[in-house]
Amino acid sequence: MWFGGMLLWMALFWVGVIALAIWVASLLFPRVPAARPSPREVLQARYGVIVLAIWVAGLLFPRVPAARPSPREVLQARYARGELTRVQYEETLNVLTGRKEEGR
């Protein structure tokens, strides 16, 4: 049942894509040369092609948000590279975790 439903939606999607391509082609290349499309129709067809291209590009190259390291990971990386001393690391870690410093 699930596979059949997916197959139906996939077929409908591709029929829609083909119908849209035929519609855009009919606007861009009319059959009768004497019946020239109005400038507005040509502009609409061009905008349609641009919107279609942007939509397809969005499908092919989706935006993936860059993974940002957490503040704790940044702190650990800086300590591992030797940019922080152990005391600085522990103090900053206490600030990040909200713990009060002991012994002061």
Residue pairs with C-beta under 8 A, 6 or more apart in sequence:
20 52
24 45
24 48
24 49
24 52
27 37
27 41
27 42
27 44
27 45
27 48
28 45
28 49
30 36
30 37
37 45
69 77
71 96
72 93
72 96
75 84
75 89
75 92
75 93
75 96
78 84
78 89
79 86
79 89
84 92
91 101
94 100
94 101
